[in-house]
Amino acid sequence: MTESAAAPSARAADALGPPSPYRADLLAGQRILLTGGGTGLGRGVAEQLAAHGAHVQIWGRRESVLADAAEQITRGIAGRPHPGVVTFRSVDVRDAEAVEAAVQRIWEEHGPLTGAINNAAGNFISPTEKLSPRGFAAITDTVMKGSYHVTHAVGRRWIEQGLPGTVLSTLVSWVHTGSAFVVPSAMAKSAVLAMTRSLAVEWARHGIRLNAVSPGAIPTEYTSVVLGSGRRVRGDMTDLDAVPAGRAGTVAELANLVIFLLSDACEYLTGQNIVMDGAQMLAGPSTFSPLTALSEADWAEIAAQGKAAAAASRRQREG
């Protein structure tokens, strides 16, 4: 485990997207842990949290990726009226002892957290009969066990010290419907929703809230390759054609929802999963069921793309 803080840059970047509907200091004084914060949705949300004054610690397994994310986020918020702070630490959330030690370091070096976001995850589409035990565990251990380890380590300290806190978990609409071709993810995310609902009741008397957000299709560099957002699934139809809103979501929209849930504007809200998918789940299907129309050749191409993405990620981690 290693930790560093990004040094502010004199250059301000226009990387924060459209103007925020919230005041710039809305999260000032908050200390928020975000797992899986080096890439994709996690990185985008971390950027917005910091831009609204929070001290955000991002976790992941690749230190170089975390360092780059922290530097870019800090550069993007430089010169703003209430910039937050970004620190990072290399932590494998599947390792309970590593999580416990890293959370203790946060308490000692920065003070108690006010919020934690379980965002670390992994996923890929595959016919379930072709999944290996290793592939299954790679997803379920990160999502289910990792979310529990973080929630337990943080929540236990809040209870012992009589502090309130908020836990958010990034889920998917499949927790309500199940989904073909992503069975490990559907199973693991459903378990996290069960944890959210269970602990919302158990810990409400301590002032601890647990909620979840389930974003629909929000393309990132990783998901576009591995999950194929915008992929043709039947004839000229793509998976985004099933979204009644007629478009994919954006990171900024997800961040706006997360900021609201972390703020003190909704302290009576707990135990809920908010699906933000342009009404796709209600219209159906919100899952990968259209992929039943794919041929063996199509699946071979998808597998090759996934392996190439994994290899590129591995080279970046080792480089």
Summary of the structure (lengths in Angstrom):
residues: 319
radius of gyration: 19.1
end to end distance: 17.9
largest distance: 58.1
contacts: 1104
relative contact order: 0.14
helix: 50%
strand: 15%
